[in-house]
């Protein structure tokens, strides 16, 4: 049996990092972890190929080679996924589609004959058996939340690691919180399911043996959702790092109550964690309460960010505008909050009502849903009728983004972050690709592009006054070019 796994093309968003790929000599930010894991679930005697269209083009010859095409993606991949499915249909190759895009929206794809909805571990054996017999059903749906320890080590051999910036590894699924706008609970539940530490170490060892020597994104819905289990993992990671001395650092996602966990923060730094993405959302308390973001609504958010930074982690922040309780000055409040907190990488988006969320259900009852979400909350599109004027929201959002990523404001935010951040933990190696990206950035940011004077101010001030933080400053400067380009194109 010949199986072709295909991952759709990602549009130009904050998370694509498209505009810095040439600087760092990479083609994509992350490989498709879901497809690589599914590939490892298929029979060993089947021929398996994977095409990530963010790295390589998908040719008709690739499609014609396959007996079956397996397609996955996120909501943001909707249009690319549809194009791929139509090409497969035209060439007479059947498609089995799964992943978040189809789990919450498979009815929008009449051109696809077969779907796996939910998590694959529960149903993959039945899918494989039916593929062997030629009796594949229209829909397979997992009814529960499977043990994540049954997930195999991903098939890293199916991709060229050198084309990617970061490798993804999963420790847990699910989140204990129930924010109105988030679809995590609908898909993965409120009780975080965790892998045993030795399973995570095995995946990291597979990457290390394959030659990976850079960052790994622990792609959990909330890394600290089960604090007892995460402590066990971190202790195992510290031991693994002492034993193997890997040139690997970690990024992850966590809730803001990480600031209340000094022991976990210490273990994260000793394990090699460098950055954490936190859903901060908004400084407007009424909007936090509206969205049931309870973990944020009764605390000093700036203080929490500063505490995590002081412990040694860079905080990347997610922010949202467009809540019903947002006041007219929400854009000024967001700008002031982000600048004061020194959240350099601030992913600000317009609120979107994702399928199967309580927000979508509420807005449907109120007759306010206009269309399905495009999955890109940085585009000037709302899929519901907002309380604030629609045009005011669009204009305010564009102005906020362009102000945040204007060179002077952005580099000022970098300096604010550096002033309170205390780098700790193991130093990561400086690869030749890093040196090359740095040299290229000097020409692009220091000579060619707008904001060159602010760049050189950051360069010299950090090099002279904070030399230990110089590498971090230059990495942020390079990332800022991508964010600025996205903001200017809104």
N, C-alpha and C positions, 0 to 999 in steps of 0.2 A: 504494500500500500504506500502510495506517495502522497505526503501531506505537505501543503504549503501554508505556512502561518504568515499572515500579513498584518502589519500595523500601519494605520493611516497617517497621512501627513498632518503635522501640527501647524495651525495658523500662527501668525506673528502675534504673540502675547508676551506678557511679562515672563511667564514660565518657559517660553521657548528659548530665551537667551540668544536669539538668532543673530543679533547685531554684534555679538562679541565672538562668534564662532570662528571667524577668520583670524581674529587676533590670537586665539588660543589653539588654532589649527585642529579644531574638532568639527564634527558634522551635526551632532545632536547633544542635548543635555543628558538624557537618560535613555537606556534601552528599555524595551517593553517587558517588564518583569512578569506580568500576567501570562503572556504568550510563552515566555521562556520556561515558566513553571508548568504550563499545560503541556509543552513539548516533552518535558521530563515524565509526564504521566502516560504518554503514548507507548505502545509496545516497542521493545528494543529492536525488533526486526523490521519496523517500518522505516522508510526513507523520509526524513524530515528536513525541510528547508525553511528559513525565516527571512522575510524581506521587511525591513523597517524602512518605509518610504521616506523617512527623514534622513536616511543615510544613503540608500541606493534606490534607483528607479525600479518600478515594477513593470516588467515587460510582458507582452503577450506570450512569449516563450515560457516564462516562469509559470504563468497561469495554465497554459496548455500542458505543461509537464505533470501537473498535479492530478491525482484522483479526487482529492477533496481540498478545498480552501477553508482554513480557519481564520476568522476575522475578529479582531477585538478593538476596543477603543473607549475613549471617554466621550462625554457629551460634546466637547469642543471639536471632536473629530467627525461630527455627523455628516458634513458634506463630502469630505474625502472618503469616508466609509461607504457612502451611497455610490459614489463614482466607481470605487473598487468593486462593489457588489454587481453593479450593472455591467462592468467589463467581464466579470466572471460569467454572468448569465449569457452574455453575447457569445462567449467562447464555449458555452456548454459545460461549465465546471460548477458543481454544486458548492454552496457556501454554508458553513456552520458558524454562526456568530454568537459571541458571548462577551461579557465584560459590562462595566457600568453603563455604557451608552445603550446597550440592548436590554439589560436587566430592567431599566426604568423606562425604555421607550421603543421596544421591539415592534409595536404595532405601527410605527411610522415607517417601517421598512418592508413593504409588500414584495419587493424584489428579492428578498432573502428567504429561502425556503425552510431553514432550520435554525433554531436558537437554543442556547444553553443559558438559562436565566438563574442568577444567583451564583453561589460559589461552586466551582467545578468539582471539588473533591468528592461531593456526595453522588454525583451523577456520571462521572467520567467513565466508569466501568461499563455502565449501560450504553453510553454513547459509542464506546469502542466496539462493544459486542454487536450493536446494530450496524455499525459501519462495516464490520466483517461480513455480516449477513445481507447487507444491502437493504436494510429495513429501517433506515433512520427516521425517527419521528419528527414532527414539526416543532415540538417544544419539549425540552427537558428542564424541569424546575427543581432546584434544591429546596427542601421544605424546612430545613433547620440551619444551625450554625455549626459546621463541622469542626473537628479538632484540627487546628492549624499545624499540629505536629505531623499530620499525614501528608502535608505538602512536601514534595521532594526538592532536592537541591536543583535550582534552575539549570537549564542547558546553556551554560555560558559559551560552550563551543560553537553555538549557532550564530554568534555575533562577533564582530571584530571590536574588542574592547578599546582599541586605540582611537576609535571614532567618537567616543563618548567622554563627556566631562566628568560624570559621576555615575557610580554603580548603585542600584537600589537593592536593599535587603529588607525583608519584613520580619518583625518580631511579634507583633500583635495585630489583631483586627477588632474593631469596635471601640466605643467611647462611652464613659459613664455619664456624660452630659447629654442634654437633649435640646440643643439650640433649634429654634423654630425654622431657620433657613437652611439647616444642614441635613443632607441625605444619608449621612454615615449610619445613623441608628436604623433607618429603614433598610439599608442593605446589609449591615454587619452586626447590629444589635448594640445594647447598652452594657453588656457584660464583656469586657475585653478578654479575648482568648489569646493566650500567649504560647510561644514556642519554648521548649526547654532550652536552657542556655547552651547545652552541647549541640543542639540543632542549629542555632544561630552561628556558633563557632565553626561548625562544619561548612556552612555556606560561605563564611568569611575565608576559611582555609581554602575552599575551592577557588575563590577569587584570587587569593594570594598566590596559589600554585599556578594559576593561569597567567600570572604576571601583573596583576593589578597593583598599582603603587600610588593610589590617589584617594579621593574622598569617596565615602560610602554614605548614601542617604538611607537611614532607617525610616522606611516609609509608612510608619504606623499612623493610624488615625489620631491617636494621642499616646505618645510614648510612655507617659506616666499614668496611664489609665488604671493600671494595677501596680501600685507602688511596691508591694512585696515582691512580685515577680520581676519588676524592673531592677530592683536592688540586687536580686540574685544574678540577673544577667550582667549587670555592671561589674559585680565582683568577679564574675567569670571573664569578662573582657579585660579587666585589669591584669588578671593572672595570665591570660593569653598574650597580652601585650608584653609583659615581662619576659615570657617564655620565648616568643617568636620575633620580637622587635619589628613588627610590620610597619611599612611606610604607608599606613592607612589612617585617615581621620574620619570623623563622623559628623553628619548633620541629621537633625530629626525635627519632628513636629510635637509640640506639647502644649498643654493648657497653662494659663498664666500662674496657676497655683504652684508651678515649679519654683517660683520665687520663695515659697514657704518651706522648701526642702533643702537646707544647706548640706545635709549628708548626701543626698542624691546628686546635687550640683558638684560636690567634691568628687564623687565617684565618676560622674560624667567627664569631668576634666581629666582625671587620671586615666580614664579609658581612651581618651583621644577625641572627645567631642569638641567641636569648634563653634558650631552655630546651631541655633534652634529657631524654628518658625513658630510664632505664637499668634493665635487669633485674638487680636486686641479689639478689633471692630470699630469702636467709636468712644470718644470721651463723653458722649451724651448719655447720662445715666438712664433717662426715660426710654431711650432706644434700646439699651442693654436689657432693661426689664421687659420691654415689649417682646424682644426676641428670645427671652428666657436664657440669656447669657449670664446665669447666676454667678458663675465663678469670677466674673469681671465686675459685677455691678456694685459690690460692697467693698471695694478696695481702692487704694491709690495706684492707678495703673502706671503712672510715670515712675513712682517709687518701686513698683514691682519690676519694671524694665531695668531700672538702674541697678537693682539688687542682682539680677541675672547677669548683667554686663560686668558688674564689679566682681562677681564670682569667676568670670573668665570666658563667658560665652557671648558671641554676637547674637543679638535678637533681631530676627527678620520678622516683620509684622504684617498681619493681614488686617485691612480696614475696609469698612463698608459705608456707603452713603445711600440714602433713599428709604430709610425706615419711616414708618408713619409718624413717629414722634420726633423726627429730625426738625430742628428749628431752621429758620432762614439763614442763620449764621453758621450752619453746620460745617461749611467749607473752611471758614476761618478757624473754627475750633479744631478741626482735623489738622490743618496746617500747623497751628501753634503746638498742638499736642505732639505731633510727629517730630517737629524741630526740637522741642524741649527734651523729649525722651531720647533723642539721638538714635532713632530707628532709621538707619541708613537705607536699608532695603525695605521700603514701605509699599506693599502690594495693595493699592487702593482700588476698589471696584464698586460698580453700581450694584445694588441689591438685585438678585435674580431669584425667581421662584422655581426651584428645581422640582422635577417630578417626584412624587411620593413623600415630599416633606410636609410638615404641618403648616408651613407658610403657604404652600401651593393649595392645600386643602382649604385653608381659611379664605384665601383670596378667591378661590373658586366659589365658595359659598357666598361671598360678597359680590360676585359677578365682576371681578376686576382682572381676571386672567385674559390676556390678549393672544398669546401664542406660547409655544414651548420655548424653553430656554435654549440659547445658542451655546451655552457652556463657557462663554468668554465674557466675564464680568468687567473687562476693561474696554469693551466696545460700547459705543454710545447707543445702546439699545436696552429698553426695559420691556420685559414680557408681561407687565401688569400695569394697571392704572395707579400711579403714585398719589400720595396726598399733596406733596409739593408739586408745583407746576412742572410739567414734563420738560419744557424748554429750559426752565431755570435750572433743573437738575443736570441736564446735558451740558449747558454752558458752564455751570459751576464746577462740574466734574472735570471738564477739559482744563479750565483755569487752574484748578487745584493741582492736577497732575503736572501741568507745565511749570507751575510755581515750585512744586516739590523737587522737580528734576532740573530746574534752571541751574547752571553750574555754580553760581555763587551760593545759592541755598543748599544745594546738594553737598558741596565741599564743606560748608559750615556745619552740616549735620554729621559729616564724617569726623570733623574735629571734635564735636560734642561727644560723639561716641568714644573716640580715642581717649578723651580726657578722663573718662570714668571706667574704661575697660582695663582689666588687669589680665594680660595674657598668661595663661597657665597651661600645664599639661605638656605632653611630649611635643617637641618641635618636629614638623614634617619636612621631609626632604624637599629641596628646591630642584625640580627637574629642568632639563634643557628646554622643554616646552614652556615652562614658566618664565625662564629668562628671555626666550624669544618673544613671548607675549608682552613682557615688560618693555623690551626695546621697541617693539612696534607701537606700544601705547605712548611712548615718549613722543614719537612723531605725530601720531594721530591726535592725541589729547593736548600735547604741548606745543604743537605747531599748526596743524591743519584746522582744528575745530574751534568753534566758539567756546569761550570759557578758559582759554589757555592760561590767562594770568591767574585765575583762581586755582587752576591745576598746579602751576609752579609754586604758588604760595603754599598749598598743601604739601607738595613734594619737599620743599626745603625746610619748612617748619617741622615736619615730622622727622625728616632725616637728621636734623640737628638736635631737636629737643626730645624726640621720642624714637630713637633708632630701632628699638625692639618692636615697635609698632609699624615700622615703615612698610614691611611686606603687606600687612593687612590694609594699610592705607592705599597702596597701589592696586591691590586686588579690587577694593571697593571703587576706586576711580575707574577701572576698566569696566566693571559691571554697570557703573553709572552711565556709561556711554550707551549701553543697550536700553536702559530704562528711559533715558532722555529721548532716544530715537522713537521708542514706542509712544511716549507722551506727546511728542511733536506731531505724530501721525494720527492722533485721535480726531 
